[in-house]
Amino acid sequence: ELIGGAALLLVTHDIDEALLTADRVLLLGASGRIVSEAPGLRRLSAGARRSALASPDGADRRAALYEALRGASPMAGAADA
């Protein structure tokens, strides 16, 4: 959400933190390109955010981001070589 024409970029390695504090979560690969996107939970009240993260939908969001992270890793497929 823009406030007074400004936006905030939060960089974190904690997927739960990203989901809890952001409107939109973008996962960047090693190339710097977006490899996955998920809606964040920031617009919900604090209590509702934790409940939403613990819900099946929240678990699905987290799992999709982790799966995209595994696929974007430079080591992805290295075990197959």
Secondary structure as GFF3:
##gff-version 3
##sequence-region A 1 81
A	DSSP	alpha_helix	15	21	.	.	.	ID=ss1
A	DSSP	beta_strand	24	28	.	.	.	ID=ss2
A	DSSP	beta_strand	34	39	.	.	.	ID=ss3
A	DSSP	alpha_helix	46	54	.	.	.	ID=ss4
A	DSSP	alpha_helix	56	72	.	.	.	ID=ss5
A	DSSP	three_ten_helix	78	80	.	.	.	ID=ss6
###
